[in-house]
């Protein structure tokens, strides 16, 4: 099939998902969409995208699989530990100056980053005055995140990341092991609100001091990235912080002048106190 015909079929299936289920993938990066939809086609033995479209409109198992494939669920605790070390050393001292704190993990997947932030805030003595909003569009991932249960074979990797991120004790201080899984402490879960939110269609819901949105924007086209950066800028208080993934940047966004880099290598930015050049106070 010609590339143009494939693009038309991809467009039709994305429109069907939006109209039927109100999930909007129409501004996701085209190459990633084609690759992931091809994988779903193979799983359900569909010969064409049109055939897959017909099935996803009628079969709950198919739409669940499509959503899982299109919302990439790859995460780990303290992923890219240098990022969390930068937060601990450069962002936390400023967060200490607030009487109460709200943080937003956008695209939280199965919750590892939200819990990592909660652990960091607990070790810095800030968790009791912190509320973490952790949002995603994948309901199954949110349910897993809410449970706070992870396979025990993942823990050695989590623990090494925690150590490199400047952890002040042992990761085991924050979970209980049982059989082949670990359960994260209730004190962490109590400070996290897991909720459905789409960067494609939804609006700002709170003023926050930190937005952490990592390894999500790489799947968006430029227009949707710009929309997301606008949401982050609107949500952040003056002087608030934005953290991105290692392969993401605000450099080419129309909102670039809203921020200054404070840890360029770790992709940590700070919202300017006033619009335009000059930096945050």
Secondary structure, 3 states (H helix, E strand, C coil): CCHHHHHHHHHHHHHHHHHHHCCCCCCECHHHHHHHHHHHHHHCCCCCHHHHHHHHHHCHHHHHHHHHHHCCCCCCCCCCHHHHHHHHHHHHHHHCCCCCEEEEEECCCCCHHHHHHHHHHHHCCCHHHEEEEEEECCHHHHHHHHHCEEEHHHHHHHHHHHHHCCCCCCHHHHEEEECCEEEECHHHHCCEEEEECCCCCCCCCCCEEEEEECCCHHHECHHHHHHHHHHHHHHEEEEEEEEECCCCCCCCCCCHHHEEEEEHHHCEEEECCCCCCCCCC
